[in-house]
Amino acid sequence: CKSAGITATKQFLEEINKWTSQHGVSPLSWDVAVKFLMARKFDVLRAIELFHSYRETRLREGIVKLQPHEEPLRSELLSGKFTVLGVRDPSGASIALYTAKLHQPSKTGNHVVLQALFYLLDRAVESFETQRNGLVFIYDMAGSNYTNFELDLSKKILNLLKGAFPARLKKVLIVGAPVWFRVPYNLLSLLLKEKLRERVQMVKMSDLRQHLPRDCLPEHLGGCLPLDVHSWNLQLLSEQNGRVDPVDELVGIPLENTSIHVPGPEAMGLAELMAHLNRAQRSGIYLEYEELRREQPPGTFTCALAAHNQERNRYGDVLCLDQTRVRLKARRNERSDYINASFMDGYKQKNAYVGTQGPLEKTYGDFWRMVWEQSVLVIVMTTRTDEGGRRKCGQYWPKEEGGQEVYGHIAVVNHRVDKQAHYNQTTLELHNTETFEQRQVTHFQFLSWPDYGVPSSALSLIDFLGAVKHQQQWAVQAFGSQWRGHPLGPPMVVHCSAGIGRTGTFCALDICLSELQDVGTLNICQTVRRMRAQRAFSIQTPEQYYFCHTAILEHAQRQGLLSANQ
């Protein structure tokens, strides 16, 4: 068993330190590796996922280069709101205590609370005993009122403890919950994975001793442990004076040339997804979407909002993030490199898609220029040009066989139109009038998405996705040695009208089904959250988000991965 642990640690370090050496930072130490492996029972792949999930969470929540001796973190650490007790439970687990009544949302930002939580838990988990025996978390709500509570903060704490922290979470005991907490607790329960939900218990103060003996509990919780949080946390602070966090320099490193869509620790199998859908029902999934919708995009829209670029946006409220926008190559006498288009990662593929709006007449030239510059082989259109009497997208390509048009310096010839039951597949030839080069591009237009809502059956859309992927694969092979990028090829351009609703739904299905095929699990919520970080506001309605769930299950039943009665 010991030799298996040593082998696993060597494998973990070999994998992680390949990555640290690429970035010229210090290699991870043996002790830190063991901490992550212990939390995942020495399963190397799960420990690596946890390590990157831990890094991503710290980066997303601003838990970087912590300064525990400086404000506001010092005051938060000494506030008594959060501490790790100086005793262990009978199994040897550490006991962490959060006192809700001391939290005042108007005075302390969530990121400072999470910084303090990370800092103190990191100290606790340095102990081998805690690594081996895990952590019990007491969420003390006694004496708190509604103004002390934040649903978003509670959710972040629970998800952090379960999915992004190197410790085995044994149980979360919510003590002394007021009557009003029932509604938020039910909401939290819906949003938690089943394994975590089983470990979260609401406990009356008088029943707490059934879970922990008196000598493990502070006096105010019915135990006999004198509690002086200020002195205890101050002692932790003084011990850590001048200490460097061994993972800190790794936190801010982006996974270059790596997709943000990789299997994560919170992924579900098909049976779990089915159970989640049955339990949450449509209303619970809509609620999950609402939580995602409220999250602010992690970036800026400076270029999209510039006065000279406004006319290039089809909709004034659907903009590109500066961090992921596609930049047109500089041309003489052109003021702007802007097009309303964003790079989006696919499953294990950086920049697998360009998500964009339906071209406007004034941007046809920019659109084809982008297609040429990005070496695009496949264009996916998930709308008609007009729907319900409204213009959704310009006729930016020659529609009839034999037709040809010139857009800027790109001439486009329609060679052939193949009409299928639910989509048209058009073979286009592009001629660059400046370099005299030519290329073939395939244009797919899906026709069975109703004006409002979502397709009644997912299978026609999934068949369409299959045809698109098959064509991309064939085109990459035909491109041969001219293509030196990712083996799956250059980005596919995907658009609808705004480039976020149907576009997001199409890309989310592709990512989730690819992950399902690769590892047998998926995480729709995580996929959509990550997608929205690249193409802001992707997946526009709760119906589209719900459709992603039902579409995957419909596909799984057809493939025989789920029985019909499930």
C-alpha positions as CSV (number, residue, x, y, z in Angstrom):
1,C,0.0,0.0,0.0
2,K,2.9,2.3,0.9
3,S,4.7,1.6,-2.4
4,A,1.4,2.3,-4.3
5,G,1.2,5.7,-2.6
6,I,4.8,6.5,-3.5
7,T,4.2,5.5,-7.1
8,A,1.0,7.6,-7.2
9,T,2.9,10.6,-5.8
10,K,5.7,10.2,-8.4
11,Q,3.1,10.1,-11.2
12,F,1.3,13.1,-9.9
13,L,4.5,15.1,-9.5
14,E,5.8,14.1,-13.0
15,E,2.5,15.3,-14.6
16,I,2.3,18.6,-12.6
17,N,6.0,19.4,-12.8
18,K,6.0,19.0,-16.6
19,W,3.6,21.9,-16.5
20,T,5.6,23.9,-13.9
21,S,8.8,23.6,-15.8
22,Q,7.1,24.9,-19.0
23,H,6.2,28.0,-17.1
24,G,9.6,28.4,-15.3
25,V,8.2,28.2,-11.8
26,S,9.3,26.1,-8.8
27,P,8.3,22.5,-9.0
28,L,5.6,21.3,-6.6
29,S,6.9,19.6,-3.4
30,W,6.3,16.1,-2.3
31,D,4.4,17.2,0.7
32,V,2.0,19.4,-1.3
33,A,1.5,16.5,-3.8
34,V,0.6,14.1,-0.9
35,K,-2.0,16.6,0.4
36,F,-3.9,16.6,-2.9
37,L,-3.5,12.8,-3.3
38,M,-4.8,12.1,0.2
39,A,-7.9,14.1,-0.5
40,R,-8.7,11.9,-3.5
41,K,-7.5,8.5,-2.0
42,F,-4.4,8.5,-4.2
43,D,-6.4,8.4,-7.4
44,V,-3.8,10.3,-9.6
45,L,-6.2,11.6,-12.3
46,R,-8.8,12.9,-9.7
47,A,-6.0,14.5,-7.7
48,I,-4.7,16.3,-10.8
49,E,-8.3,17.5,-11.5
50,L,-8.6,18.7,-7.9
51,F,-5.3,20.6,-8.1
52,H,-6.4,22.5,-11.2
53,S,-9.9,23.0,-9.7
54,Y,-8.2,24.4,-6.6
55,R,-6.0,26.8,-8.7
56,E,-9.0,27.9,-10.8
57,T,-11.1,28.6,-7.7
58,R,-8.4,30.6,-6.1
59,L,-7.9,32.6,-9.3
60,R,-11.6,33.2,-9.9
61,E,-12.2,34.3,-6.3
62,G,-9.1,36.5,-6.0
63,I,-7.4,34.2,-3.4
64,V,-3.9,35.1,-4.7
65,K,-0.8,36.4,-2.9
66,L,-2.6,36.6,0.5
67,Q,-1.3,39.1,2.9
68,P,-2.6,37.8,6.3
69,H,-0.8,40.6,8.2
70,E,-2.4,43.4,6.2
71,E,-5.9,44.8,6.0
72,P,-8.6,43.8,5.3
73,L,-7.5,40.1,5.6
74,R,-6.0,40.5,9.1
75,S,-9.2,41.9,10.6
76,E,-11.2,39.2,8.9
77,L,-8.9,36.5,10.3
78,L,-9.2,37.9,13.8
79,S,-12.9,38.7,13.7
80,G,-13.8,35.3,15.2
81,K,-16.1,34.5,12.2
82,F,-14.0,31.5,11.2
83,T,-11.6,29.3,13.0
84,V,-10.2,25.8,13.2
85,L,-10.6,24.3,16.7
86,G,-7.6,23.1,18.7
87,V,-9.1,19.6,19.1
88,R,-10.1,16.7,16.8
89,D,-13.2,14.6,16.7
90,P,-12.9,10.9,17.8
91,S,-11.9,9.8,14.3
92,G,-9.0,12.3,14.2
93,A,-10.8,14.8,11.8
94,S,-10.1,18.6,12.2
95,I,-13.1,20.7,13.2
96,A,-13.7,24.0,11.5
97,L,-16.2,26.5,12.8
98,Y,-18.0,29.3,11.0
99,T,-20.1,31.7,13.0
100,A,-22.8,33.2,10.8
101,K,-24.0,36.0,13.1
102,L,-20.5,37.7,12.8
103,H,-20.8,38.1,9.0
104,Q,-22.0,41.5,7.8
105,P,-22.3,41.5,4.0
106,S,-22.4,45.3,3.8
107,K,-19.0,45.6,5.5
108,T,-17.1,42.6,4.2
109,G,-16.8,41.4,0.6
110,N,-17.3,37.7,-0.2
111,H,-13.7,37.5,-1.6
112,V,-12.2,38.5,1.8
113,V,-14.3,35.9,3.7
114,L,-13.2,33.3,1.2
115,Q,-9.5,34.4,1.5
116,A,-9.7,33.9,5.3
117,L,-11.4,30.6,4.9
118,F,-8.7,29.4,2.4
119,Y,-5.9,30.7,4.6
120,L,-7.1,29.0,7.8
121,L,-8.1,25.7,6.1
122,D,-4.7,25.6,4.4
123,R,-3.0,25.8,7.8
124,A,-5.2,23.0,9.1
125,V,-4.5,20.7,6.2
126,E,-0.8,21.1,6.6
127,S,-1.3,18.4,9.3
128,F,-0.9,14.9,8.1
129,E,-3.6,13.8,10.6
130,T,-6.1,16.2,8.9
131,Q,-5.1,15.0,5.5
132,R,-5.7,11.4,6.6
133,N,-8.8,11.9,8.7
134,G,-10.6,14.8,7.0
135,L,-12.5,17.8,8.1
136,V,-15.8,18.4,9.9
137,F,-17.3,21.8,9.2
138,I,-19.8,23.4,11.7
139,Y,-21.9,26.2,10.2
140,D,-23.2,27.9,13.4
141,M,-26.3,30.0,12.6
142,A,-27.4,30.5,16.2
143,G,-28.4,34.1,16.8
144,S,-28.0,35.1,13.2
145,N,-30.7,36.9,11.2
146,Y,-31.4,37.3,7.5
147,T,-29.1,40.3,7.1
148,N,-26.1,38.0,8.1
149,F,-26.9,35.5,5.3
150,E,-25.8,35.4,1.7
151,L,-26.9,32.5,-0.5
152,D,-24.1,33.1,-3.0
153,L,-21.4,33.0,-0.3
154,S,-22.9,29.8,1.3
155,K,-22.9,28.1,-2.0
156,K,-19.3,29.1,-2.7
157,I,-18.2,27.9,0.7
158,L,-19.9,24.5,0.2
159,N,-18.6,24.0,-3.4
160,L,-15.1,25.1,-2.4
161,L,-15.0,22.6,0.5
162,K,-16.2,19.7,-1.7
163,G,-14.8,20.3,-5.1
164,A,-11.8,22.7,-4.8
165,F,-10.0,22.1,-1.6
166,P,-7.5,19.4,-0.8
167,A,-9.2,17.9,2.3
168,R,-11.8,15.1,2.7
169,L,-15.0,16.7,3.8
170,K,-16.6,14.3,6.2
171,K,-19.7,16.3,7.1
172,V,-21.2,19.8,7.3
173,L,-23.3,20.4,10.4
174,I,-25.7,23.4,10.1
175,V,-26.5,24.3,13.7
176,G,-29.3,26.4,15.1
177,A,-30.8,27.4,11.8
178,P,-33.6,30.0,12.1
179,V,-37.0,29.2,10.6
180,W,-36.4,31.6,7.6
181,F,-33.4,29.5,6.6
182,R,-35.6,26.6,5.3
183,V,-36.2,28.3,1.9
184,P,-32.5,29.1,1.2
185,Y,-31.5,25.6,2.5
186,N,-33.9,24.0,0.0
187,L,-32.4,26.1,-2.8
188,L,-28.9,25.1,-1.7
189,S,-29.8,21.5,-1.6
190,L,-31.1,21.6,-5.2
191,L,-27.8,23.1,-6.3
192,L,-25.5,20.5,-4.5
193,K,-24.4,17.2,-5.9
194,E,-25.9,14.2,-4.3
195,K,-22.6,13.1,-2.5
196,L,-22.3,16.5,-0.9
197,R,-26.0,16.8,-0.1
198,E,-25.7,13.5,1.9
199,R,-23.0,15.1,4.1
200,V,-24.8,18.3,4.8
201,Q,-27.1,18.0,7.9
202,M,-29.3,20.5,9.7
203,V,-28.9,19.9,13.4
204,K,-30.7,21.3,16.4
205,M,-28.3,22.7,19.0
206,S,-29.6,20.2,21.6
207,D,-28.8,17.3,19.2
208,L,-25.3,18.4,18.3
209,R,-23.7,16.1,20.9
210,Q,-25.1,13.1,19.1
211,H,-22.6,14.0,16.3
212,L,-19.6,15.3,18.3
213,P,-18.7,14.6,22.0
214,R,-18.8,17.6,24.5
215,D,-15.0,17.8,24.7
216,C,-14.9,18.6,21.0
217,L,-17.4,21.4,21.2
218,P,-17.1,25.0,22.3
219,E,-19.1,26.0,25.4
220,H,-21.6,28.1,23.5
221,L,-22.5,25.0,21.4
222,G,-23.2,22.9,24.5
223,G,-19.6,21.5,24.9
224,C,-16.9,22.1,27.5
225,L,-14.2,23.6,25.3
226,P,-13.2,27.1,26.2
227,L,-13.0,29.1,23.0
228,D,-10.8,32.1,22.4
229,V,-10.9,32.5,18.7
230,H,-8.9,35.7,18.6
231,S,-5.9,34.3,20.5
232,W,-6.0,31.0,18.5
233,N,-6.1,32.7,15.1
234,L,-3.4,35.2,16.3
235,Q,-1.2,32.3,17.2
236,L,-1.7,30.9,13.7
237,L,-0.8,34.2,12.2
238,S,2.4,34.6,14.2
239,E,3.5,31.1,13.2
240,Q,3.1,32.0,9.6
241,N,5.1,35.2,9.6
242,G,7.0,35.5,6.4
243,R,5.9,32.2,5.1
244,V,5.6,31.7,1.3
245,D,2.6,29.8,0.0
246,P,4.1,27.0,-2.1
247,V,1.2,27.0,-4.6
248,D,0.8,30.8,-4.9
249,E,3.0,31.3,-7.9
250,L,1.2,28.5,-9.7
251,V,-2.3,29.9,-9.1
252,G,-2.1,32.7,-11.7
253,I,-0.7,30.6,-14.5
254,P,-3.2,30.1,-17.3
255,L,-3.3,26.7,-18.9
256,E,-1.9,27.9,-22.2
257,N,-3.0,26.0,-25.3
258,T,-5.3,24.0,-23.1
259,S,-9.0,24.2,-23.2
260,I,-11.0,25.4,-20.2
261,H,-13.3,22.4,-20.9
262,V,-11.7,19.4,-19.3
263,P,-13.3,16.8,-16.9
264,G,-13.8,18.3,-13.5
265,P,-14.3,16.8,-10.0
266,E,-18.1,17.6,-10.1
267,A,-18.8,15.7,-13.3
268,M,-21.9,13.4,-13.4
269,G,-22.5,10.1,-15.1
270,L,-25.7,9.6,-17.1
271,A,-27.6,8.0,-14.2
272,E,-26.6,10.9,-11.9
273,L,-27.7,13.4,-14.6
274,M,-31.1,11.6,-14.9
275,A,-31.5,11.5,-11.1
276,H,-30.5,15.2,-10.9
277,L,-33.1,16.1,-13.5
278,N,-35.9,14.0,-11.8
279,R,-35.1,15.6,-8.5
280,A,-34.7,19.2,-9.6
281,Q,-37.5,19.1,-12.2
282,R,-37.8,21.9,-14.8
283,S,-38.1,24.5,-12.0
284,G,-34.9,23.5,-10.3
285,I,-32.9,23.5,-13.6
286,Y,-34.4,27.0,-14.3
287,L,-33.2,28.1,-10.9
288,E,-29.7,26.7,-11.6
289,Y,-29.7,28.8,-14.9
290,E,-30.8,31.9,-13.0
291,E,-27.8,31.5,-10.7
292,L,-25.5,31.3,-13.7
293,R,-27.3,34.3,-15.4
294,R,-26.6,36.5,-12.4
295,E,-22.9,35.9,-12.5
296,Q,-21.1,38.9,-14.0
297,P,-18.9,38.1,-17.0
298,P,-15.2,38.0,-16.0
299,G,-13.8,40.7,-18.3
300,T,-14.4,44.0,-20.0
301,F,-16.2,45.2,-23.1
302,T,-14.1,48.3,-23.9
303,C,-13.6,47.6,-27.6
304,A,-17.2,46.5,-28.3
305,L,-18.5,49.7,-26.6
306,A,-16.2,52.1,-28.5
307,A,-18.2,54.7,-30.4
308,H,-16.7,53.7,-33.8
309,N,-17.5,50.0,-33.3
310,Q,-21.2,50.4,-32.1
311,E,-22.6,50.0,-35.6
312,R,-20.8,46.7,-36.0
313,N,-22.9,45.1,-33.3
314,R,-26.3,43.6,-34.3
315,Y,-27.7,44.1,-30.8
316,G,-26.5,46.9,-28.4
317,D,-26.6,44.6,-25.4
318,V,-24.7,41.6,-26.9
319,L,-21.1,42.4,-26.8
320,C,-17.7,40.7,-27.0
321,L,-15.3,40.4,-24.1
322,D,-12.0,42.1,-24.8
323,Q,-10.1,39.1,-23.5
324,T,-11.5,36.6,-26.0
325,R,-12.6,38.6,-29.0
326,V,-11.3,37.8,-32.5
327,R,-9.1,40.5,-33.8
328,L,-9.1,41.2,-37.6
329,K,-5.6,41.5,-39.0
330,A,-4.5,45.1,-39.5
331,R,-5.1,46.6,-42.9
332,R,-4.1,50.0,-44.3
333,N,-6.6,52.8,-43.8
334,E,-8.7,50.8,-41.4
335,R,-9.4,52.2,-38.0
336,S,-10.7,49.1,-36.2
337,D,-9.8,45.4,-35.9
338,Y,-13.2,44.7,-34.3
339,I,-15.8,42.1,-35.3
340,N,-18.5,40.9,-32.9
341,A,-17.0,37.4,-32.6
342,S,-15.3,35.5,-29.7
343,F,-13.0,32.5,-29.5
344,M,-14.5,29.7,-27.5
345,D,-12.9,26.5,-26.4
346,G,-14.2,23.1,-27.2
347,Y,-13.7,19.9,-25.2
348,K,-9.9,19.5,-24.7
349,Q,-9.5,21.9,-27.7
350,K,-8.4,25.5,-27.4
351,N,-10.3,27.9,-29.7
352,A,-12.5,25.2,-31.2
353,Y,-15.2,27.7,-32.2
354,V,-15.7,31.3,-33.1
355,G,-19.0,32.3,-31.7
356,T,-20.4,35.3,-33.7
357,Q,-23.5,37.2,-34.5
358,G,-25.4,36.8,-37.8
359,P,-23.5,39.1,-40.2
360,L,-25.0,42.6,-40.9
361,E,-24.8,43.9,-44.5
362,K,-22.1,46.3,-43.5
363,T,-20.0,43.5,-41.9
364,Y,-20.1,40.9,-44.7
365,G,-16.6,41.8,-45.7
366,D,-15.3,41.6,-42.1
367,F,-17.0,38.2,-41.7
368,W,-15.4,36.6,-44.8
369,R,-12.1,38.2,-43.9
370,M,-12.2,36.6,-40.5
371,V,-13.1,33.2,-42.1
372,W,-10.1,33.5,-44.3
373,E,-7.7,34.7,-41.6
374,Q,-8.7,32.0,-39.1
375,S,-8.4,29.2,-41.8
376,V,-12.1,28.3,-41.2
377,L,-13.3,25.1,-42.9
378,V,-16.9,24.9,-41.6
379,I,-19.5,27.5,-40.9
380,V,-22.6,26.6,-38.8
381,M,-25.7,28.7,-39.0
382,T,-28.5,27.8,-36.6
383,T,-31.1,30.4,-37.7
384,R,-33.0,31.4,-40.9
385,T,-32.3,34.8,-42.3
386,D,-35.9,35.8,-41.4
387,E,-38.1,34.4,-38.7
388,G,-41.5,35.6,-37.6
389,G,-41.3,38.5,-39.9
390,R,-38.0,39.8,-38.4
391,R,-34.6,39.9,-40.0
392,K,-32.3,37.6,-38.0
393,C,-29.3,37.5,-40.2
394,G,-28.1,38.9,-43.6
395,Q,-27.8,36.8,-46.7
396,Y,-24.1,36.9,-46.5
397,W,-23.3,34.1,-49.0
398,P,-24.5,33.4,-52.5
399,K,-27.6,31.3,-51.9
400,E,-28.2,29.6,-55.3
401,E,-25.9,27.0,-56.9
402,G,-23.6,28.7,-59.3
403,G,-24.1,32.1,-57.7
404,Q,-21.1,34.2,-56.8
405,E,-20.5,37.4,-54.8
406,V,-17.5,39.5,-53.8
407,Y,-17.2,40.6,-50.2
408,G,-14.3,43.0,-49.6
409,H,-11.3,41.1,-51.1
410,I,-12.9,37.6,-50.8
411,A,-14.9,36.2,-53.7
412,V,-17.4,33.5,-52.7
413,V,-18.7,30.9,-55.2
414,N,-21.6,28.5,-54.5
415,H,-20.6,25.2,-55.9
416,R,-23.4,23.0,-54.6
417,V,-26.3,22.8,-52.2
418,D,-27.4,19.5,-50.6
419,K,-30.8,19.8,-49.0
420,Q,-31.4,17.4,-46.1
421,A,-34.6,17.0,-44.0
422,H,-33.5,19.5,-41.2
423,Y,-30.6,21.4,-42.8
424,N,-28.9,22.6,-46.0
425,Q,-25.2,21.8,-46.7
426,T,-23.6,24.2,-49.1
427,T,-20.1,23.8,-50.6
428,L,-18.5,27.2,-51.1
429,E,-15.3,28.1,-52.8
430,L,-13.4,31.2,-51.5
431,H,-11.0,33.2,-53.7
432,N,-8.6,35.7,-52.1
433,T,-8.4,38.4,-54.8
434,E,-5.2,39.8,-53.2
435,T,-3.1,36.6,-52.9
436,F,-5.0,34.6,-55.7
437,E,-5.3,31.6,-53.2
438,Q,-8.5,29.6,-53.0
439,R,-10.1,27.4,-50.4
440,Q,-13.2,25.3,-49.9
441,V,-15.6,26.0,-47.0
442,T,-18.7,24.1,-46.1
443,H,-21.7,26.1,-44.9
444,F,-24.3,24.3,-42.8
445,Q,-27.7,25.9,-42.1
446,F,-30.0,24.2,-39.5
447,L,-33.7,24.8,-40.4
448,S,-35.6,23.0,-37.7
449,W,-35.2,25.4,-34.8
450,P,-38.6,27.1,-34.2
451,D,-39.0,30.9,-34.2
452,Y,-39.4,30.7,-30.4
453,G,-38.3,28.1,-27.8
454,V,-36.2,25.0,-28.6
455,P,-36.5,22.1,-31.0
456,S,-39.3,19.6,-30.0
457,S,-36.9,16.8,-30.5
458,A,-33.2,17.0,-29.8
459,L,-32.2,14.2,-32.2
460,S,-32.4,16.3,-35.4
461,L,-30.0,18.8,-33.8
462,I,-27.7,16.1,-32.6
463,D,-27.7,14.4,-36.1
464,F,-26.9,17.9,-37.5
465,L,-24.0,18.2,-35.0
466,G,-22.7,14.8,-36.2
467,A,-22.8,15.9,-39.8
468,V,-20.9,19.1,-39.0
469,K,-18.2,17.2,-37.0
470,H,-17.8,14.6,-39.8
471,Q,-17.3,17.4,-42.4
472,Q,-14.8,19.2,-40.2
473,Q,-12.8,16.0,-39.7
474,W,-12.8,15.3,-43.5
475,A,-11.8,18.9,-44.3
476,V,-8.9,18.8,-41.9
477,Q,-7.6,15.6,-43.5
478,A,-8.0,17.2,-47.0
479,F,-6.1,20.2,-45.7
480,G,-3.2,17.9,-45.0
481,S,0.2,19.3,-44.0
482,Q,-0.9,22.9,-44.7
483,W,-2.6,22.7,-41.2
484,R,-0.1,22.7,-38.3
485,G,-2.5,23.6,-35.5
486,H,-4.7,21.4,-33.2
487,P,-5.3,17.9,-34.7
488,L,-9.1,18.7,-34.7
489,G,-8.5,21.6,-37.0
490,P,-9.1,25.4,-37.1
491,P,-12.1,26.9,-35.3
492,M,-15.6,26.3,-36.7
493,V,-17.6,29.5,-37.0
494,V,-20.9,29.1,-35.2
495,H,-23.6,31.8,-35.3
496,C,-27.3,32.4,-34.9
497,S,-28.7,36.0,-34.7
498,A,-27.0,37.4,-31.6
499,G,-24.5,34.5,-31.4
500,I,-25.2,33.5,-27.8
501,G,-28.5,31.6,-27.6
502,R,-28.7,28.8,-30.2
503,T,-24.9,29.2,-30.7
504,G,-24.3,28.6,-27.0
505,T,-26.7,25.6,-27.0
506,F,-25.0,24.0,-30.0
507,C,-21.5,24.4,-28.5
508,A,-22.6,23.3,-25.0
509,L,-24.1,20.1,-26.5
510,D,-20.9,19.4,-28.5
511,I,-18.7,19.9,-25.5
512,C,-20.8,17.8,-23.2
513,L,-21.3,14.9,-25.7
514,S,-17.6,14.9,-26.5
515,E,-16.8,14.6,-22.7
516,L,-19.4,11.9,-22.3
517,Q,-17.9,9.9,-25.1
518,D,-14.4,10.4,-23.8
519,V,-14.8,9.7,-20.0
520,G,-18.4,8.8,-19.5
521,T,-19.2,11.9,-17.4
522,L,-20.2,15.5,-18.0
523,N,-21.1,18.7,-16.2
524,I,-23.6,20.9,-18.0
525,C,-23.5,23.7,-15.4
526,Q,-19.7,23.9,-15.3
527,T,-19.6,23.8,-19.2
528,V,-22.1,26.7,-19.5
529,R,-20.3,28.8,-16.8
530,R,-17.0,28.3,-18.5
531,M,-18.5,29.0,-21.9
532,R,-20.0,32.3,-20.7
533,A,-16.5,33.4,-19.5
534,Q,-15.5,33.4,-23.2
535,R,-18.6,34.3,-25.1
536,A,-20.5,36.4,-22.5
537,F,-24.2,35.5,-21.9
538,S,-24.0,32.2,-23.9
539,I,-27.3,30.3,-23.5
540,Q,-29.8,33.0,-23.5
541,T,-32.9,31.4,-21.8
542,P,-33.7,28.8,-19.1
543,E,-35.5,26.8,-21.8
544,Q,-32.2,26.4,-23.8
545,Y,-30.3,25.4,-20.6
546,Y,-33.0,22.8,-19.8
547,F,-32.9,21.6,-23.4
548,C,-29.2,20.8,-23.0
549,H,-30.1,18.3,-20.2
550,T,-33.0,16.6,-22.0
551,A,-31.1,16.5,-25.3
552,I,-28.2,14.6,-23.8
553,L,-30.6,12.1,-22.1
554,E,-32.5,11.7,-25.4
555,H,-29.3,11.0,-27.2
556,A,-28.2,8.6,-24.5
557,Q,-31.4,6.6,-24.8
558,R,-31.1,6.3,-28.5
559,Q,-27.5,5.1,-28.1
560,G,-28.7,2.5,-25.6
561,L,-26.7,4.1,-22.8
562,L,-29.9,4.5,-20.8
563,S,-32.9,2.2,-20.9
564,A,-36.1,3.6,-22.2
565,N,-37.9,3.2,-18.8
566,Q,-35.2,5.4,-17.2
